[in-house]
């Protein structure tokens, strides 16, 4: 990691997440064309200096609800999906028009949670986005709200953007927000709150200052941004939260705040990025169950060991062999996650027993480990 203050100019593969509150005028439901045009200017400038750029955009529902006359009330699921279907077209055309002034080709990519959680679909999506970048296009990505349900959705584009960053090995993720970074407290409620310019470790204290979303079109808040930072940093990708309401928001990140650049918070990974397989495991949003472990197992995991049956004191939930499960301490805190080698019923039967007893208990000889260290990531 460099000793100098981080800037956007250091990026090679850049993802820019744009929220609804920035892109859509909440009074009219219309796209802020002047803002989008200057964003396109910034993106063209990034590309001119050799940077690859991917956009993750919100706004489909916000734009579509206006055109369908669905403003002023909470939408039912089917109305939200209808609004997304209408708004996606308008968003795609808006990005196409804005970037066409710079002779930049736009490609729309709609993703669901399953597209990043299921390994084969994850690899297919990665190959598509990498091919678009190789061919000189700017992928514009959004969640496919027209088919998603509450059970199979990201629910916010902060975590979607982080999953895309992890998927395509981006080195920089920009979350443009209505706030200029992470504060020691909520600056809307506490006048003494101060901006935290850099975060290198996501400590419990850092996570505690996250607040809930504010009212409006957006579904994300600081909680989702911290979750995004965890995914990005595990992948070796640095992330910045910056205020995006003003024009030329990306240009303002070309200089450190001390030199007249934007006030912001950089999240800087301090360790080497995980392997592709472990990045995929760490970035998962859904887990199938949990394994509660004792202090001896916690110590072994901290030394890089596998999780053996002897260290498991309880098995939670229902899962199948190969599913992703959480590893929990006795207080219920998640300490790791990984791909389990046994289904839940078999895991319960061997929990607390020595590996040499597995065959006599289950009637077949499986792996010695409930989770092998190659399939496990500390969180």
C-alpha positions, -999 to +999 in steps of 0.1 A: +000+000+000+014+034-009+022+060+018+006+088-002-030+097+002-052+075-021-067+091-052-089+079-081-060+083-106-043+052-091-071+029-102-068+005-131-102-012-131-128+011-116-164+005-105-187+035-099-219+030-080-245+057-086-275+059-062-311+069-070-309+100-049-281+113-072-295+103-105-332+110-101-348+143-090-370+132-061-395+161-068-401+153-105-390+116-108-369+127-138-333+118-145-309+147-137-295+150-172-270+177-164-256+156-136-254+125-158-237+145-186-209+156-163-206+121-149-202+109-185-175+135-190-157+122-159-160+086-171-146+095-205-117+112-188-109+081-168-110+060-199-088+084-218-060+078-192-063+040-196-087+031-168-115+005-173-148+017-160-180-002-149-211+015-137-235+000-111-266+022-112-298+025-091-328+045-102-350+021-123-378+020-098-376+057-091-378+066-128-404+040-137-428+047-109-432+083-121-440+073-157-466+047-145-482+072-121-472+052-089-458+081-069-468+091-034-472+057-018-455+025-009-454+001-038-465-035-037-439-060-050-456-064-084-458-026-088-422-022-079-413-048-105-435-031-131-418+003-123-384-014-127-393-028-161-403+006-174-374+025-157-347+001-169-354+012-205-353+049-196-321+044-176-303+025-204-312+052-230-301+080-206-266+064-201-264+056-238-271+092-248-248+106-222-218+085-232-224+085-269-211+121-269-177+106-262-182+077-287-184+052-258-205+021-262-228+012-233-239-024-225-267-031-201-262-060-176-290-071-152-280-093-124-298-112-096-284-125-063-283-160-077-261-148-106-233-140-080-240-168-055-242-198-079-207-206-089-213-213-126-235-183-131-209-162-112-182-173-137-205-167-167-213-132-155-176-125-149-167-137-184-194-114-200-183-083-181-146-090-188-154-094-225-173-061-226-144-043-210-119-059-234-140-047-263-140-012-250-176-010-238-188+005-204-210-021-187-240-005-169-251-029-142-283-030-121-301-056-101-328-073-121-357-060-100-383-072-125-378-109-115-363-106-080-383-112-048-374-101-013-359-135-006-335-135-036-325-099-039-295-079-030-319-052-019-293-025-024-267-017-050-239-010-026-234-047-020-241-055-056-213-032-066-190-048-041-199-083-054-192-071-090-158-057-078-150-090-063-162-109-093-141-091-119-111-083-097-116-045-097-090-026-077-112+005-069-149+008-059-165+043-057-198+045-038-213+079-046-237+089-019-256+118-003-230+119+024-192+125+021-180+095+040-181+077+073-183+098+105-176+091+141-214+096+146-244+106+125-236+142+115-273+148+110-278+143+147-245+151+163-227+183+155-195+171+169-192+142+145-160+141+125-151+125+092-130+093+093-107+097+062-092+062+061-103+028+074-079-002+072-097-026+095-134-030+100-134-031+138-166-034+159-162+003+166-163+012+129-194-010+123-211+006+153-212+041+138-232+029+107-267+042+107-299+031+090-311+045+056-327+079+055-361+084+039-363+087+001-358+066-029-326+049-019-326+015-002-290+017+011-275+033+041-242+033+059-249-003+071-249-015+035-218+005+027-199-011+056-211-045+043-199-036+008-165-025+023-161-059+039-167-077+006-144-053-013-116-054+012-116-092+013-111-091-024-081-067-022-102-039-036-101-004-020-134+014-017-143+051-012-175+067+000-179+102-014-206+128-018-219+126-054-246+153-055-224+180-070-213+180-106-179+164-115-180+141-084-154+117-098-130+145-108-130+157-072-115+123-061-084+129-083-068+149-055-066+142-018-088+164+004-057+182+018-050+194-018-085+206-026-101+173-035-133+158-022-139+150+015-143+112+016-136+080+034-112+054+018-114+018+029-080+003+023-073-035+024-043-042+045-037-079+034-032-097+002-064-104-017-079-138-013-079-164-040-107-163-065-125-192-048-122-177-014-133-143-027-164-159-039-170-176-005-163-143+014-186-123-008-217-146-004-247-129+012-267-160+020-256-188+043-274-221+048-269-226+085-243-223+112-217-243+131-211-232+167-175-239+178-156-240+210-125-220+220-101-246+208-116-246+174-115-208+173-078-209+181-071-235+154-090-215+128-070-184+137-038-204+130-051-213+095-064-248+104-095-266+092-127-270+112-128-306+126-160-322+141-144-323+176-146-285+179-183-281+170-207-278+199-239-271+180-253-272+144-279-247+133-303-247+103-307-271+075-281-274+047-267-299+023-231-310+016-213-282-003-235-254+010-221-222+025-224-221+063-214-196+090-189-205+117-201-190+150-185-186+185-205-194+216-219-158+217-233-162+182-208-140+164-198-150+129-160-157+129-157-175+096-177-191+067-170-219+044-183-248+023-194-276+045-184-313+038-215-328+054-253-322+054-268-308+085-282-341+099-248-358+095-230-328+109-252-330+140-243-367+145-205-362+143-204-328+161-180-331+191-166-364+180-131-373+167-127-376+129-116-412+133-152-420+146-170-406+115-171-439+096-186-458+126-212-431+132-223-424+097-216-458+080-194-442+054-159-426+054-162-389+045-137-361+049-119-357+083-129-320+083-164-304+085-149-275+066-114-278+050-092-247+053-091-243+015-129-239+016-129-215+047-126-178+051-122-158+083-145-128+086 
